[in-house]
Amino acid sequence: MHINNILGEVEKLFVGFPNYRLFKKMNDDILVMTGLLDNQQVCLKKCVIKNPSLFNSFFERIINNNTSLVYQLLPSISGGFIYHNNDYCLYAYKKVSGDTFTFTREKAINLGQSLSRLHNLLNVVDVKTNPTVLENMIEQFLSRNLTSLSNGILRSQYVFDYLRNNPDIYQKRQSLVHGDMWAQNIITNHHGITFIDFDCIRIFYNDYELMRCFFISLIDYIIKETVPIQSYIFEFKGYFKSYRENFDIDLLSAFEFYLFIFCLECEVEDMALHNARMQVFLRKRNVLQFVLLKNLKVIFSEFNNLMVE
C-alpha cells in the first residue's frame, strides 16, 4: 500500500510493519502513528470489511470532496483503499480528533442534520432494491425455534402483524448506508460531526439507520427504565425533526420498520455464542427490544406527535 503524504514510504508498514516503533496502540484494532501533529497523524485499522467493493466505490467518489463529514482514507497503490492480509483487512486514514458523540438537545439537532447530509452523500452510489435481503432475514428468523430466542413470542407476533399490515414491504426503497451507526462511530469536533468506521457499509434502509442510531446510542439509559421511553424521544426530538428537513420520511412508519428489522435480526445471537463482548451487548439488546415492544402505544403516539408539530 502506498500513501501520498509527508510520511514517505508508508507502504512498508503493511508488509510486516517494519516501522512498528512509530506506532502506538489506540485499541485492539487500531494503531496510530506518533510524533506528529494531531491533524497529520495516520491510523491503521485492522478489521473485516463486509463489502469491499461498496467500501471502495464510496470513498473513490468522495475522495476529492474535502468534506469533514467523513474521515479521510488514504488510497492504496494497487487501487482502492484496502490492504488484504489473509482473513482480515487493513486500511489507513487520517486520525480524527474530537470526542465520541453524546446526546444533548443541541447536539441531537446537529446529528440529525449531519446524518441526513451523510445519507445524501451515500446516495451518490446508485443501488437497486434487492427484495432477497428481507426475504433471507425473514427465512432465517422463521427457521429458529422461538423458545430459544429472547422475547421470542413477542418478536414473532410483531413480525407477523407487520407483514400482514405491510404486504408491499419487499419493494421498500434501499440505499447505501453506514451499516453500524451509533454514538461511538460519531466524532464531534470543531468541524461539527465526523462519521468514522464504515467497515459495515452496505445496501439497506435510511430510515432503519436513523432509528437504530438513536436507540442503540441511548441503550444504556433506556434499559434502566428510570425514565419513560417516550421521554427520550421527546427530549431529543430535534434529532428526528432536523433529519426530516432533508428527508421526507414518516417517523412512525420508520420506527415500525426499525422494530420489525430489530425483531428479525438473529446475527447478534449467533455472534454471542463465541464472543463474550457480544454476550454483554446481546443482554442489553434483548432488554431494549422488550422495552420497545411493551411500550408500542406510547412510542407510536410520540412519533405521531412529532409528525404534526
Sequence and secondary structure as in RCSB ss.txt:
>XXXX:A:sequence
MHINNILGEVEKLFVGFPNYRLFKKMNDDILVMTGLLDNQQVCLKKCVIKNPSLFNSFFERIINNNTSLVYQLLP
SISGGFIYHNNDYCLYAYKKVSGDTFTFTREKAINLGQSLSRLHNLLNVVDVKTNPTVLENMIEQFLSRNLTSLS
NGILRSQYVFDYLRNNPDIYQKRQSLVHGDMWAQNIITNHHGITFIDFDCIRIFYNDYELMRCFFISLIDYIIKE
TVPIQSYIFEFKGYFKSYRENFDIDLLSAFEFYLFIFCLECEVEDMALHNARMQVFLRKRNVLQFVLLKNLKVIF
SEFNNLMVE
>XXXX:A:secstr
    STT  GGGGGSS TTGGGEEESSSSEEEE SS GGG EEEEEE  S HHHHHHHHHHHTTS  SSB  EE 
 TTSSS EEETTEEEEEEE   SEE    HHHHHHHHHHHHHHHHHHTTS     THHHHHHHHHHHTS GGGST
THHHHHHHHHHHHHH TTGGG   EEE SS SGGGEEEETTEEEE   TT EEE HHHHHHHHHHHHTHHHHTTT
SS HHHHHHHTHHHHHHHTTTS   HHHHHHHHHHHHHH  HHHHHTTS HHHHHHHHHHHHHHHHHHHTHHHHH
HHHHHHHH 
